[in-house]
Amino acid sequence: MKRIEKAERIGQMLDELYPETPVPLDHSDPYTLLVAVMLSAQTTDKKVNEVTPALFSAASTPEKMAKLDVVEIQEIIREIGLAPTKAKNLRRMAEQIINSGHGIIPEWEFLESLAGVGHKTASVVMAQAFGIPAFPVDTHIHRLAARWGLSNGSTVERTERDLKAVFMRETWNSRHLQIIFFGREYCPARNHDLTQCPICSWAATKKRIAEERRR
């Protein structure tokens, strides 16, 4: 089965399983989404959602965030992984946004120039805050794309290119969330029997199934 044929069948299954694709991070605007996505690196969405109410109560705008001391920000997000670094980045990012004079805008170069914001974070904001087609690839998507034979899985950048090539552009913004949802519900990283998975059971190669059995 060709990759694009496999992707079409996978897309149909994901559409049936997840017709709605709510963003799992609580937010109220592009800025708070950006902050939440930054905090989510190496941290669960659940933990981020537990921390952001207090953070947004204190600083829901770049102007308010910039007025906080880094130590204050770190104290609020202390339960989040890499809190010291993220606190510094949040304050610096707020200053950069203020200095830009135009707030958060849907521009790749601008978003990726902000402290603590990489391509994946920028992609989430472009897709979910502004509706611009993007395909954010996190570790879950990277793993599943390799399991399903949609990408060689060598790098996240390669996986993003491969997935964009096999899924229609208009589906990207929902498709990346559907894959994350599926991974969490049916296709975990560890102790996963690919032969019993709704997608891996037919999409994964025999070689891949054998390799994961040995892990």
MARSEFI-624336 format. One record per atom (N, C-alpha, C, O): residue in one letter; atom name; x, y, z. Coordinates in steps of 0.2 Angstrom, whole numbers. Layout:
<sites>
SITE  res  atom   east  north     up
SITE    a    CA      X      Y      Z
...
</sites>
This chain:
<sites>
SITE  res  atom   east  north     up
SITE    m     N      4     -6      0
SITE    m    CA      0      0      0
SITE    m     C      4      6      0
SITE    m     O      9      7      4
SITE    k     N      3     11     -4
SITE    k    CA      7     17     -5
SITE    k     C      5     21      1
SITE    k     O      0     21      4
SITE    r     N     10     26      3
SITE    r    CA      9     30      9
SITE    r     C      3     34      8
SITE    r     O     -1     35     13
SITE    i     N      2     37      2
SITE    i    CA     -4     42      2
SITE    i     C    -11     38      3
SITE    i     O    -15     40      5
SITE    e     N    -11     31      0
SITE    e    CA    -17     27      1
SITE    e     C    -17     25      9
SITE    e     O    -23     25     11
SITE    k     N    -12     24     12
SITE    k    CA    -12     22     19
SITE    k     C    -15     28     23
SITE    k     O    -19     28     27
SITE    a     N    -12     34     21
SITE    a    CA    -14     41     24
SITE    a     C    -21     42     24
SITE    a     O    -25     44     28
SITE    e     N    -24     41     18
SITE    e    CA    -31     42     17
SITE    e     C    -35     37     21
SITE    e     O    -40     40     24
SITE    r     N    -34     31     22
SITE    r    CA    -37     26     26
SITE    r     C    -37     28     33
SITE    r     O    -41     28     37
SITE    i     N    -31     30     35
SITE    i    CA    -29     33     42
SITE    i     C    -33     39     44
SITE    i     O    -37     40     49
SITE    g     N    -34     44     39
SITE    g    CA    -37     50     40
SITE    g     C    -45     48     41
SITE    g     O    -48     52     45
SITE    q     N    -47     44     37
SITE    q    CA    -55     42     38
SITE    q     C    -56     39     44
SITE    q     O    -61     41     47
SITE    m     N    -52     35     47
SITE    m    CA    -52     32     54
SITE    m     C    -52     38     59
SITE    m     O    -56     38     64
SITE    l     N    -47     42     58
SITE    l    CA    -47     47     63
SITE    l     C    -53     52     63
SITE    l     O    -55     55     68
SITE    d     N    -55     53     57
SITE    d    CA    -61     58     57
SITE    d     C    -67     55     60
SITE    d     O    -71     58     63
SITE    e     N    -68     48     60
SITE    e    CA    -73     45     63
SITE    e     C    -72     45     71
SITE    e     O    -77     45     74
SITE    l     N    -66     43     73
SITE    l    CA    -65     43     80
SITE    l     C    -65     50     83
SITE    l     O    -67     51     89
SITE    y     N    -62     55     80
SITE    y    CA    -62     62     83
SITE    y     C    -64     67     78
SITE    y     O    -61     71     75
SITE    p     N    -71     67     77
SITE    p    CA    -74     73     73
SITE    p     C    -73     80     75
SITE    p     O    -73     84     72
SITE    e     N    -72     80     82
SITE    e    CA    -71     87     85
SITE    e     C    -63     87     88
SITE    e     O    -61     82     91
SITE    t     N    -60     92     87
SITE    t    CA    -53     92     89
SITE    t     C    -51     98     93
SITE    t     O    -48    103     91
SITE    p     N    -54     98     99
SITE    p    CA    -53    104    104
SITE    p     C    -45    104    106
SITE    p     O    -42     99    107
SITE    v     N    -43    110    106
SITE    v    CA    -36    111    108
SITE    v     C    -35    109    116
SITE    v     O    -39    112    120
SITE    p     N    -31    104    118
SITE    p    CA    -31    102    124
SITE    p     C    -28    107    130
SITE    p     O    -28    105    136
SITE    l     N    -25    112    127
SITE    l    CA    -22    117    132
SITE    l     C    -27    123    133
SITE    l     O    -29    126    128
SITE    d     N    -29    124    139
SITE    d    CA    -34    130    141
SITE    d     C    -30    137    139
SITE    d     O    -25    138    141
SITE    h     N    -34    141    135
SITE    h    CA    -32    147    133
SITE    h     C    -38    152    131
SITE    h     O    -43    149    130
SITE    s     N    -36    158    130
SITE    s    CA    -42    163    129
SITE    s     C    -40    167    122
SITE    s     O    -45    170    120
SITE    d     N    -34    167    120
SITE    d    CA    -32    171    115
SITE    d     C    -25    168    112
SITE    d     O    -22    164    115
SITE    p     N    -23    171    106
SITE    p    CA    -16    169    104
SITE    p     C    -11    169    109
SITE    p     O     -6    165    109
SITE    y     N    -10    174    113
SITE    y    CA     -5    175    118
SITE    y     C     -5    170    123
SITE    y     O      0    167    124
SITE    t     N    -11    169    126
SITE    t    CA    -11    164    131
SITE    t     C    -10    156    128
SITE    t     O     -8    152    132
SITE    l     N    -12    155    122
SITE    l    CA    -11    149    119
SITE    l     C     -3    148    118
SITE    l     O      0    143    119
SITE    l     N      0    153    116
SITE    l    CA      7    153    115
SITE    l     C     11    152    122
SITE    l     O     15    147    122
SITE    v     N      9    155    127
SITE    v    CA     12    153    134
SITE    v     C     11    146    136
SITE    v     O     15    143    138
SITE    a     N      4    144    135
SITE    a    CA      3    137    137
SITE    a     C      7    132    133
SITE    a     O      9    127    136
SITE    v     N      8    133    126
SITE    v    CA     12    128    122
SITE    v     C     19    128    124
SITE    v     O     22    123    125
SITE    m     N     22    134    126
SITE    m    CA     28    135    128
SITE    m     C     29    131    135
SITE    m     O     34    127    136
SITE    l     N     24    131    139
SITE    l    CA     25    127    146
SITE    l     C     24    120    145
SITE    l     O     26    116    149
SITE    s     N     21    118    139
SITE    s    CA     19    111    138
SITE    s     C     26    106    136
SITE    s     O     25    100    136
SITE    a     N     31    110    135
SITE    a    CA     37    106    133
SITE    a     C     39    101    139
SITE    a     O     40    104    144
SITE    q     N     40     95    137
SITE    q    CA     42     90    142
SITE    q     C     37     90    149
SITE    q     O     39     89    154
SITE    t     N     31     92    148
SITE    t    CA     26     92    153
SITE    t     C     19     90    150
SITE    t     O     18     92    144
SITE    t     N     15     87    154
SITE    t    CA      9     85    152
SITE    t     C      4     91    151
SITE    t     O      4     96    155
SITE    d     N     -1     90    146
SITE    d    CA     -6     96    146
SITE    d     C    -10     97    152
SITE    d     O    -12    102    154
SITE    k     N    -11     91    155
SITE    k    CA    -15     91    162
SITE    k     C    -11     96    167
SITE    k     O    -15    100    170
SITE    k     N     -5     95    167
SITE    k    CA     -1     99    172
SITE    k     C     -1    106    170
SITE    k     O     -1    111    174
SITE    v     N      0    107    164
SITE    v    CA      0    114    161
SITE    v     C     -7    118    163
SITE    v     O     -7    123    165
SITE    n     N    -12    114    162
SITE    n    CA    -19    117    163
SITE    n     C    -20    118    171
SITE    n     O    -25    122    173
SITE    e     N    -16    115    175
SITE    e    CA    -17    116    182
SITE    e     C    -13    122    184
SITE    e     O    -15    125    189
SITE    v     N     -8    124    181
SITE    v    CA     -4    129    182
SITE    v     C     -6    136    179
SITE    v     O     -5    141    182
SITE    t     N     -9    136    173
SITE    t    CA    -10    142    169
SITE    t     C    -15    146    172
SITE    t     O    -15    152    172
SITE    p     N    -20    144    176
SITE    p    CA    -25    148    179
SITE    p     C    -22    154    183
SITE    p     O    -24    160    183
SITE    a     N    -18    152    188
SITE    a    CA    -14    156    192
SITE    a     C    -10    161    188
SITE    a     O     -9    167    190
SITE    l     N     -6    158    183
SITE    l    CA     -2    162    179
SITE    l     C     -6    167    175
SITE    l     O     -4    173    175
SITE    f     N    -11    165    172
SITE    f    CA    -15    170    168
SITE    f     C    -19    175    172
SITE    f     O    -20    181    170
SITE    s     N    -20    173    179
SITE    s    CA    -23    178    183
SITE    s     C    -18    184    185
SITE    s     O    -20    189    186
SITE    a     N    -12    182    185
SITE    a    CA     -7    187    187
SITE    a     C     -5    190    181
SITE    a     O     -3    196    181
SITE    a     N     -4    187    175
SITE    a    CA     -2    190    169
SITE    a     C     -5    187    163
SITE    a     O     -2    182    160
SITE    s     N    -10    189    160
SITE    s    CA    -14    187    155
SITE    s     C    -12    190    148
SITE    s     O    -14    189    143
SITE    t     N     -7    195    149
SITE    t    CA     -5    199    143
SITE    t     C      2    200    143
SITE    t     O      5    199    149
SITE    p     N      6    202    138
SITE    p    CA     13    203    138
SITE    p     C     15    208    143
SITE    p     O     20    208    146
SITE    e     N     11    214    143
SITE    e    CA     12    219    147
SITE    e     C     12    217    154
SITE    e     O     17    220    158
SITE    k     N      8    213    156
SITE    k    CA      7    211    163
SITE    k     C     13    206    165
SITE    k     O     16    206    170
SITE    m     N     15    202    160
SITE    m    CA     20    197    161
SITE    m     C     27    201    162
SITE    m     O     31    199    166
SITE    a     N     28    206    158
SITE    a    CA     34    209    158
SITE    a     C     35    213    165
SITE    a     O     41    215    166
SITE    k     N     30    214    168
SITE    k    CA     30    218    175
SITE    k     C     32    213    180
SITE    k     O     34    215    186
SITE    l     N     31    207    179
SITE    l    CA     33    202    184
SITE    l     C     41    200    184
SITE    l     O     44    201    179
SITE    d     N     43    199    190
SITE    d    CA     50    197    191
SITE    d     C     50    190    189
SITE    d     O     46    186    190
SITE    v     N     56    188    186
SITE    v    CA     57    181    184
SITE    v     C     56    176    190
SITE    v     O     53    170    189
SITE    v     N     58    178    196
SITE    v    CA     57    173    201
SITE    v     C     50    172    203
SITE    v     O     47    167    205
SITE    e     N     46    178    202
SITE    e    CA     38    177    203
SITE    e     C     35    172    198
SITE    e     O     31    168    200
SITE    i     N     37    173    192
SITE    i    CA     35    169    187
SITE    i     C     37    161    188
SITE    i     O     32    157    188
SITE    q     N     43    160    190
SITE    q    CA     45    154    192
SITE    q     C     41    151    197
SITE    q     O     40    145    197
SITE    e     N     40    155    202
SITE    e    CA     36    152    208
SITE    e     C     29    150    206
SITE    e     O     27    145    208
SITE    i     N     26    153    201
SITE    i    CA     19    151    199
SITE    i     C     19    145    195
SITE    i     O     15    141    196
SITE    i     N     25    144    191
SITE    i    CA     25    138    187
SITE    i     C     30    133    189
SITE    i     O     32    129    186
SITE    r     N     31    133    196
SITE    r    CA     36    129    199
SITE    r     C     35    121    197
SITE    r     O     40    117    197
SITE    e     N     29    119    197
SITE    e    CA     27    112    196
SITE    e     C     28    110    189
SITE    e     O     28    104    187
SITE    i     N     30    115    184
SITE    i    CA     31    113    177
SITE    i     C     38    111    176
SITE    i     O     43    114    179
SITE    g     N     40    106    172
SITE    g    CA     46    104    170
SITE    g     C     50    110    167
SITE    g     O     47    114    163
SITE    l     N     57    111    169
SITE    l    CA     61    116    166
SITE    l     C     58    123    168
SITE    l     O     59    128    164
SITE    a     N     55    124    174
SITE    a    CA     52    130    176
SITE    a     C     57    136    176
SITE    a     O     55    141    173
SITE    p     N     63    135    178
SITE    p    CA     68    141    178
SITE    p     C     69    144    171
SITE    p     O     69    150    170
SITE    t     N     70    140    167
SITE    t    CA     72    142    160
SITE    t     C     65    145    157
SITE    t     O     65    150    153
SITE    k     N     60    141    158
SITE    k    CA     53    144    155
SITE    k     C     51    151    158
SITE    k     O     48    155    154
SITE    a     N     53    152    164
SITE    a    CA     51    158    167
SITE    a     C     55    164    164
SITE    a     O     52    169    162
SITE    k     N     61    162    163
SITE    k    CA     65    168    159
SITE    k     C     63    169    152
SITE    k     O     62    175    150
SITE    n     N     61    163    149
SITE    n    CA     59    164    142
SITE    n     C     52    168    142
SITE    n     O     51    172    137
SITE    l     N     48    167    146
SITE    l    CA     41    170    146
SITE    l     C     42    177    147
SITE    l     O     39    181    144
SITE    r     N     46    179    152
SITE    r    CA     47    187    153
SITE    r     C     50    190    147
SITE    r     O     48    195    145
SITE    r     N     56    186    144
SITE    r    CA     59    189    138
SITE    r     C     54    189    132
SITE    r     O     54    194    129
SITE    m     N     50    184    131
SITE    m    CA     46    184    126
SITE    m     C     41    190    126
SITE    m     O     39    193    121
SITE    a     N     38    191    133
SITE    a    CA     33    197    134
SITE    a     C     37    203    132
SITE    a     O     33    208    128
SITE    e     N     43    204    133
SITE    e    CA     46    210    132
SITE    e     C     47    211    124
SITE    e     O     47    216    121
SITE    q     N     49    205    121
SITE    q    CA     50    206    114
SITE    q     C     43    207    110
SITE    q     O     43    211    105
SITE    i     N     38    205    113
SITE    i    CA     31    206    110
SITE    i     C     29    214    110
SITE    i     O     27    217    106
SITE    i     N     31    216    116
SITE    i    CA     29    223    118
SITE    i     C     34    228    113
SITE    i     O     31    232    110
SITE    n     N     40    226    112
SITE    n    CA     44    230    108
SITE    n     C     43    230    101
SITE    n     O     45    234     97
SITE    s     N     39    224     99
SITE    s    CA     38    223     92
SITE    s     C     33    229     90
SITE    s     O     32    231     84
SITE    g     N     28    231     95
SITE    g    CA     23    236     93
SITE    g     C     17    233     90
SITE    g     O     13    237     88
SITE    h     N     17    227     88
SITE    h    CA     11    224     85
SITE    h     C      8    218     88
SITE    h     O      3    215     85
SITE    g     N     10    216     94
SITE    g    CA      7    210     97
SITE    g     C      8    204     94
SITE    g     O     13    203     89
SITE    i     N      5    199     95
SITE    i    CA      6    192     92
SITE    i     C      2    192     85
SITE    i     O     -3    194     84
SITE    i     N      6    191     80
SITE    i    CA      4    191     73
SITE    i     C      6    184     70
SITE    i     O     10    181     72
SITE    p     N      1    182     65
SITE    p    CA      3    176     62
SITE    p     C      8    176     56
SITE    p     O      7    176     50
SITE    e     N     14    176     59
SITE    e    CA     20    177     54
SITE    e     C     25    172     57
SITE    e     O     28    173     63
SITE    w     N     28    168     53
SITE    w    CA     32    162     55
SITE    w     C     39    166     58
SITE    w     O     41    164     64
SITE    e     N     42    170     54
SITE    e    CA     48    173     56
SITE    e     C     47    176     63
SITE    e     O     52    176     67
SITE    f     N     42    180     64
SITE    f    CA     41    184     70
SITE    f     C     40    179     76
SITE    f     O     44    179     81
SITE    l     N     36    174     75
SITE    l    CA     35    169     81
SITE    l     C     41    165     83
SITE    l     O     42    164     89
SITE    e     N     45    163     78
SITE    e    CA     51    159     79
SITE    e     C     56    163     82
SITE    e     O     61    160     84
SITE    s     N     56    170     81
SITE    s    CA     61    174     84
SITE    s     C     60    175     92
SITE    s     O     64    178     95
SITE    l     N     54    173     94
SITE    l    CA     53    174    101
SITE    l     C     57    169    106
SITE    l     O     58    164    104
SITE    a     N     59    172    112
SITE    a    CA     62    167    116
SITE    a     C     58    161    118
SITE    a     O     52    162    120
SITE    g     N     61    155    118
SITE    g    CA     58    149    120
SITE    g     C     53    146    115
SITE    g     O     50    142    116
SITE    v     N     53    150    109
SITE    v    CA     48    147    104
SITE    v     C     51    144     98
SITE    v     O     55    148     94
SITE    g     N     50    138     97
SITE    g    CA     53    134     91
SITE    g     C     48    133     86
SITE    g     O     43    136     86
SITE    h     N     50    130     81
SITE    h    CA     45    129     75
SITE    h     C     39    125     77
SITE    h     O     33    127     75
SITE    k     N     39    120     81
SITE    k    CA     33    116     83
SITE    k     C     29    121     87
SITE    k     O     23    121     86
SITE    t     N     31    125     92
SITE    t    CA     27    129     96
SITE    t     C     24    135     91
SITE    t     O     18    136     92
SITE    a     N     27    137     87
SITE    a    CA     25    142     82
SITE    a     C     19    139     77
SITE    a     O     14    142     76
SITE    s     N     21    133     76
SITE    s    CA     16    129     71
SITE    s     C      9    128     75
SITE    s     O      4    129     72
SITE    v     N      9    127     81
SITE    v    CA      3    126     85
SITE    v     C     -1    133     85
SITE    v     O     -7    133     84
SITE    v     N      3    138     86
SITE    v    CA     -1    145     87
SITE    v     C     -3    147     80
SITE    v     O     -9    149     79
SITE    m     N      0    145     75
SITE    m    CA     -2    147     68
SITE    m     C     -8    143     66
SITE    m     O    -13    146     63
SITE    a     N     -8    137     68
SITE    a    CA    -14    132     66
SITE    a     C    -20    134     71
SITE    a     O    -26    134     68
SITE    q     N    -19    134     77
SITE    q    CA    -25    134     82
SITE    q     C    -27    141     84
SITE    q     O    -33    142     86
SITE    a     N    -23    146     83
SITE    a    CA    -25    153     85
SITE    a     C    -27    157     79
SITE    a     O    -31    161     79
SITE    f     N    -24    155     73
SITE    f    CA    -25    159     67
SITE    f     C    -28    155     62
SITE    f     O    -30    158     56
SITE    g     N    -28    149     62
SITE    g    CA    -32    145     57
SITE    g     C    -27    144     51
SITE    g     O    -30    142     45
SITE    i     N    -21    145     51
SITE    i    CA    -16    144     45
SITE    i     C    -14    137     45
SITE    i     O    -11    135     50
SITE    p     N    -15    134     40
SITE    p    CA    -12    127     39
SITE    p     C     -5    126     41
SITE    p     O     -1    129     39
SITE    a     N     -4    121     46
SITE    a    CA      2    119     49
SITE    a     C      2    112     52
SITE    a     O     -4    110     53
SITE    f     N      7    109     52
SITE    f    CA      7    102     55
SITE    f     C     12    101     60
SITE    f     O     18     99     59
SITE    p     N     11    104     66
SITE    p    CA     15    103     72
SITE    p     C     17     96     73
SITE    p     O     12     92     74
SITE    v     N     23     94     74
SITE    v    CA     25     87     75
SITE    v     C     28     87     82
SITE    v     O     34     90     83
SITE    d     N     25     84     87
SITE    d    CA     28     82     93
SITE    d     C     31     75     94
SITE    d     O     30     72     89
SITE    t     N     33     73     99
SITE    t    CA     36     66    100
SITE    t     C     31     61     98
SITE    t     O     32     56     96
SITE    h     N     24     62    100
SITE    h    CA     19     57     99
SITE    h     C     18     56     92
SITE    h     O     18     51     89
SITE    i     N     17     62     88
SITE    i    CA     16     61     81
SITE    i     C     22     58     77
SITE    i     O     21     54     73
SITE    h     N     28     60     79
SITE    h    CA     34     58     76
SITE    h     C     34     50     77
SITE    h     O     36     47     72
SITE    r     N     33     48     83
SITE    r    CA     33     40     84
SITE    r     C     27     37     80
SITE    r     O     29     32     77
SITE    l     N     21     39     80
SITE    l    CA     16     36     76
SITE    l     C     17     36     69
SITE    l     O     15     31     65
SITE    a     N     20     42     66
SITE    a    CA     21     42     59
SITE    a     C     26     37     57
SITE    a     O     25     34     51
SITE    a     N     31     35     61
SITE    a    CA     36     30     60
SITE    a     C     33     23     60
SITE    a     O     34     19     56
SITE    r     N     29     22     65
SITE    r    CA     25     16     66
SITE    r     C     21     14     60
SITE    r     O     20      8     58
SITE    w     N     17     19     58
SITE    w    CA     12     18     53
SITE    w     C     16     18     46
SITE    w     O     12     17     41
SITE    g     N     22     19     45
SITE    g    CA     25     19     39
SITE    g     C     24     25     35
SITE    g     O     25     25     28
SITE    l     N     22     31     38
SITE    l    CA     21     37     34
SITE    l     C     27     41     33
SITE    l     O     27     46     30
SITE    s     N     32     40     37
SITE    s    CA     38     43     37
SITE    s     C     44     39     40
SITE    s     O     43     34     43
SITE    n     N     50     40     38
SITE    n    CA     56     36     40
SITE    n     C     58     37     47
SITE    n     O     61     33     50
SITE    g     N     55     43     50
SITE    g    CA     56     44     57
SITE    g     C     63     46     59
SITE    g     O     64     46     65
SITE    s     N     67     48     54
SITE    s    CA     74     50     56
SITE    s     C     74     57     60
SITE    s     O     78     57     65
SITE    t     N     70     61     58
SITE    t    CA     70     68     61
SITE    t     C     63     71     62
SITE    t     O     59     69     57
SITE    v     N     62     75     66
SITE    v    CA     55     78     67
SITE    v     C     54     82     61
SITE    v     O     48     82     58
SITE    e     N     59     86     58
SITE    e    CA     58     90     52
SITE    e     C     56     85     46
SITE    e     O     52     87     42
SITE    r     N     59     80     45
SITE    r    CA     57     75     40
SITE    r     C     50     72     41
SITE    r     O     47     72     36
SITE    t     N     48     71     47
SITE    t    CA     42     68     48
SITE    t     C     37     74     46
SITE    t     O     31     72     43
SITE    e     N     38     80     48
SITE    e    CA     33     85     46
SITE    e     C     32     86     38
SITE    e     O     27     86     36
SITE    r     N     38     85     35
SITE    r    CA     37     86     27
SITE    r     C     34     80     25
SITE    r     O     29     81     20
SITE    d     N     35     74     27
SITE    d    CA     32     68     25
SITE    d     C     24     68     26
SITE    d     O     20     66     22
SITE    l     N     22     70     32
SITE    l    CA     15     71     34
SITE    l     C     11     76     29
SITE    l     O      6     75     27
SITE    k     N     15     81     28
SITE    k    CA     12     87     24
SITE    k     C     11     84     17
SITE    k     O      6     86     13
SITE    a     N     15     79     15
SITE    a    CA     15     77      8
SITE    a     C      9     72      7
SITE    a     O      6     71      2
SITE    v     N      7     68     12
SITE    v    CA      2     63     12
SITE    v     C     -5     65     14
SITE    v     O    -10     62     12
SITE    f     N     -6     70     18
SITE    f    CA    -12     73     21
SITE    f     C    -14     79     17
SITE    f     O    -10     84     16
SITE    m     N    -20     80     15
SITE    m    CA    -22     86     12
SITE    m     C    -21     92     16
SITE    m     O    -22     92     22
SITE    r     N    -19     98     14
SITE    r    CA    -18    104     17
SITE    r     C    -23    106     22
SITE    r     O    -22    108     27
SITE    e     N    -29    106     19
SITE    e    CA    -35    108     23
SITE    e     C    -37    104     29
SITE    e     O    -41    105     34
SITE    t     N    -33     98     30
SITE    t    CA    -34     93     36
SITE    t     C    -29     94     41
SITE    t     O    -29     92     47
SITE    w     N    -23     98     39
SITE    w    CA    -18     98     44
SITE    w     C    -19    100     51
SITE    w     O    -17     97     56
SITE    n     N    -23    105     51
SITE    n    CA    -24    108     58
SITE    n     C    -28    103     63
SITE    n     O    -27    104     69
SITE    s     N    -32    100     60
SITE    s    CA    -36     95     64
SITE    s     C    -32     88     64
SITE    s     O    -33     85     70
SITE    r     N    -29     86     59
SITE    r    CA    -26     80     59
SITE    r     C    -20     79     64
SITE    r     O    -20     74     67
SITE    h     N    -16     84     65
SITE    h    CA    -11     83     70
SITE    h     C    -14     82     77
SITE    h     O    -11     78     81
SITE    l     N    -19     85     79
SITE    l    CA    -23     84     85
SITE    l     C    -26     77     86
SITE    l     O    -25     74     91
SITE    q     N    -29     75     80
SITE    q    CA    -32     68     80
SITE    q     C    -26     63     81
SITE    q     O    -28     58     85
SITE    i     N    -21     64     78
SITE    i    CA    -15     59     79
SITE    i     C    -13     59     86
SITE    i     O    -12     54     89
SITE    i     N    -13     65     90
SITE    i    CA    -11     65     97
SITE    i     C    -16     62    101
SITE    i     O    -14     58    105
SITE    f     N    -22     63    100
SITE    f    CA    -28     60    103
SITE    f     C    -27     52    103
SITE    f     O    -28     49    107
SITE    f     N    -26     50     96
SITE    f    CA    -26     43     95
SITE    f     C    -20     40     99
SITE    f     O    -21     34    102
SITE    g     N    -14     43     99
SITE    g    CA     -9     40    102
SITE    g     C    -10     40    110
SITE    g     O     -8     35    113
SITE    r     N    -13     44    113
SITE    r    CA    -14     44    120
SITE    r     C    -19     38    121
SITE    r     O    -19     35    127
SITE    e     N    -24     37    117
SITE    e    CA    -30     33    119
SITE    e     C    -28     25    116
SITE    e     O    -30     21    120
SITE    y     N    -25     25    111
SITE    y    CA    -24     18    108
SITE    y     C    -17     16    107
SITE    y     O    -15     10    106
SITE    c     N    -12     21    106
SITE    c    CA     -5     19    104
SITE    c     C      0     22    108
SITE    c     O      4     26    106
SITE    p     N      1     20    114
SITE    p    CA      6     22    119
SITE    p     C     13     21    117
SITE    p     O     14     16    113
SITE    a     N     18     24    120
SITE    a    CA     25     23    118
SITE    a     C     27     16    120
SITE    a     O     31     13    117
SITE    r     N     25     14    126
SITE    r    CA     28      8    129
SITE    r     C     23      3    130
SITE    r     O     17      4    131
SITE    n     N     25     -3    130
SITE    n    CA     21     -9    131
SITE    n     C     15     -9    126
SITE    n     O      9    -11    129
SITE    h     N     16     -8    120
SITE    h    CA     11     -7    115
SITE    h     C     11    -13    110
SITE    h     O     16    -14    107
SITE    d     N      6    -17    110
SITE    d    CA      5    -23    106
SITE    d     C      3    -20     99
SITE    d     O     -3    -19     98
SITE    l     N      7    -19     94
SITE    l    CA      5    -16     88
SITE    l     C      0    -20     84
SITE    l     O     -4    -18     80
SITE    t     N      0    -27     85
SITE    t    CA     -5    -31     82
SITE    t     C    -12    -30     84
SITE    t     O    -17    -32     81
SITE    q     N    -13    -27     90
SITE    q    CA    -20    -26     93
SITE    q     C    -22    -19     92
SITE    q     O    -28    -17     94
SITE    c     N    -18    -14     89
SITE    c    CA    -19     -7     88
SITE    c     C    -24     -6     82
SITE    c     O    -22    -10     77
SITE    p     N    -29     -2     82
SITE    p    CA    -33     -1     77
SITE    p     C    -30      1     70
SITE    p     O    -32      0     65
SITE    i     N    -24      4     71
SITE    i    CA    -21      7     65
SITE    i     C    -14      3     64
SITE    i     O    -13      1     58
SITE    c     N    -10      2     69
SITE    c    CA     -4     -1     68
SITE    c     C     -4     -8     66
SITE    c     O      0    -11     62
SITE    s     N    -10    -12     68
SITE    s    CA    -11    -19     66
SITE    s     C    -11    -20     58
SITE    s     O     -9    -25     56
SITE    w     N    -13    -15     55
SITE    w    CA    -13    -16     47
SITE    w     C     -8    -11     44
SITE    w     O     -6    -12     38
SITE    a     N     -6     -5     47
SITE    a    CA     -2      0     44
SITE    a     C      6     -1     45
SITE    a     O     10      0     41
SITE    a     N      7     -4     51
SITE    a    CA     14     -6     53
SITE    a     C     17    -12     49
SITE    a     O     13    -16     47
SITE    t     N     23    -11     47
SITE    t    CA     26    -17     43
SITE    t     C     28    -23     48
SITE    t     O     28    -22     54
SITE    k     N     29    -29     46
SITE    k    CA     30    -35     50
SITE    k     C     37    -33     54
SITE    k     O     38    -35     59
SITE    k     N     41    -30     50
SITE    k    CA     48    -29     53
SITE    k     C     47    -24     59
SITE    k     O     50    -25     64
SITE    r     N     43    -19     58
SITE    r    CA     42    -14     64
SITE    r     C     38    -17     70
SITE    r     O     40    -16     76
SITE    i     N     33    -22     68
SITE    i    CA     30    -25     74
SITE    i     C     35    -30     78
SITE    i     O     35    -30     84
SITE    a     N     39    -33     74
SITE    a    CA     44    -37     77
SITE    a     C     49    -33     81
SITE    a     O     51    -35     87
SITE    e     N     51    -28     79
SITE    e    CA     56    -23     82
SITE    e     C     53    -21     89
SITE    e     O     57    -21     94
SITE    e     N     47    -19     89
SITE    e    CA     44    -16     95
SITE    e     C     42    -22    100
SITE    e     O     42    -21    106
SITE    r     N     41    -28     98
SITE    r    CA     40    -34    102
SITE    r     C     47    -35    106
SITE    r     O     46    -37    112
SITE    r     N     52    -33    103
SITE    r    CA     59    -35    107
SITE    r     C     61    -29    112
SITE    r     O     66    -30    115
SITE    r     N     57    -24    112
SITE    r    CA     59    -18    116
SITE    r     C     57    -19    123
SITE    r     O     58    -15    127
</sites>
